[in-house]
């Protein structure tokens, strides 16, 4: 009785020992059965309507909290007036920048990938917000307390949009 060797599909160079049917050399993968390859795709934008609604609501909450931090910074006696003015101005600019992100996100259709420019805008805006929250923590107890609570919110917003900070 003769035994045959069956090779479904082989690519590259495969050398088989004729006596026992053992593979002596293979230049690539040799798979018995189906070879399964897993790939992952990074998706920026909103896959579901609930993600988009949560993102927009959290942005509004974040903007309101930044206004509270701005007031706490302006009232902080621990820093000099110039430092308070600078951080207060940066917080005001960031509140407006987050409003621009909200406008862009609201216009983004669900289940459609964001453009590279939209992705960059959201990522940079959230990174800057996190940096300002870090700075605000040195401007009094109230600013520090709110800032610490908001850092996870910024990370959650990034995840909802599909970006990593």
Residue, then its C-alpha position, 0 to 999 in steps of 0.5 A: x500500500x502506498x502512502x501519498x503526500x498531499x500538500x494543499x497550497x504551498x508557496x516558497x520552497x518546501x523540501x520533503x523527505x521522500x522516505x518518510x514524508x517529513x518536512x526537511x526545510x521550509x522557507x515560510x509557514x507550513x500549516x496543516x489546515x487553515x492558517x488564520x491571520x488576525x488583523x486589527x484596525x484602528x477606528x477614529x470616530x464613533x461606531x455607535x450613536x450612543x458613543x457620539x451622544x456620550x462624547x458630546x455630553x462629556x465635552x459639555x461637562x468638561x467645559x463647565x468643569x474647566x470654567x470652575x477650575x478657571x475661577x479657582x485659579x483666578x482666586x488662588x493666592x498661592x501663585x503670583x498674578x501673572x501666573x494666574x492670568x496666564x493659566x486663566x487665559x489658557x483655560x479660556x482658550x481651551x474651553x473655546x477649543x473644546x467647543x470647536x471639537x464638539x462642533x466637529x464631532x457633532x457633524x461627524x456621521x456615526x459609523x464613518x471614520x474621522x478624517x486624519x485632520x479631525x483625529x489630530x484636532x481631537x487628540x491634540x485638544x484632549x492632550x492640551x486639556x490634560x496638560x492644563x489640568x496638570x498645571x491647575x493642580x498647583x493653583x489651590x486645593x479646589x483646582x487640584x481636586x477638580x483637576x484630578x477628577x477630570x483627568x480620567x474624563x479626558x482619557x475616557x473622551x479619547x477612548x470614545x473617539x478611538x484615540x490614545x493620549 
